[in-house]
Amino acid sequence: MNDQPSKLPEQQQAMLKRLARVEGQIRGIQAMIRRGEDCEAIAQQFSAARSALDKSYRLMLTCLLEEALTDGSQATGEALERVRTIFTKYT
């Protein structure tokens, strides 16, 4: 697949940027551990990375809801059941 970022929908671009920031935070945590930095400082960065990843996940779930509610090929009940299943399985 040869999708370039400029061809991706805006929502996908935003998600990829957000995940790239989380990836940078994780690399930063790895560097802190290698340098032997203070555990509290590392814990703070873990918390920040976890929060950023959780926010990304919530945005993805919002996208799922939007898709389910605007998908004319499914009945409302079926769409809601799909969303419920995904929320229950992955949250």
TAHU-V702280 format. One record per residue. RES is the residue in three letters. D_CENTER is the distance of its C-alpha to the mean C-alpha in Angstrom with 2 decimals. Layout:
<<RES D_CENTER> <RES D_CENTER>>
This chain:
<<MET 21.33> <ASN 22.11> <ASP 19.52> <GLN 19.65> <PRO 17.02> <SER 19.63> <LYS 19.95> <LEU 16.36> <PRO 15.79> <GLU 14.76> <GLN 11.51> <GLN 10.52> <GLN 11.96> <ALA 10.08> <MET 6.60> <LEU 8.57> <LYS 10.16> <ARG 7.41> <LEU 6.50> <ALA 10.30> <ARG 10.86> <VAL 9.11> <GLU 11.24> <GLY 14.13> <GLN 13.88> <ILE 14.10> <ARG 16.99> <GLY 18.53> <ILE 18.54> <GLN 20.21> <ALA 22.72> <MET 23.47> <ILE 24.24> <ARG 26.43> <ARG 28.28> <GLY 28.87> <GLU 27.55> <ASP 27.91> <CYS 25.88> <GLU 25.11> <ALA 23.68> <ILE 21.47> <ALA 20.41> <GLN 19.55> <GLN 17.26> <PHE 15.61> <SER 15.09> <ALA 13.66> <ALA 11.14> <ARG 10.26> <SER 10.07> <ALA 7.84> <LEU 5.25> <ASP 6.32> <LYS 6.26> <SER 2.87> <TYR 3.43> <ARG 6.68> <LEU 6.54> <MET 5.91> <LEU 8.65> <THR 10.60> <CYS 10.75> <LEU 12.00> <LEU 14.51> <GLU 15.70> <GLU 16.31> <ALA 18.10> <LEU 20.20> <THR 21.24> <ASP 21.95> <GLY 25.72> <SER 26.27> <GLN 25.31> <ALA 27.22> <THR 25.48> <GLY 26.03> <GLU 24.53> <ALA 21.38> <LEU 21.04> <GLU 21.77> <ARG 19.03> <VAL 16.46> <ARG 18.20> <THR 18.12> <ILE 14.41> <PHE 13.86> <THR 16.65> <LYS 15.71> <TYR 12.14> <THR 12.30>>
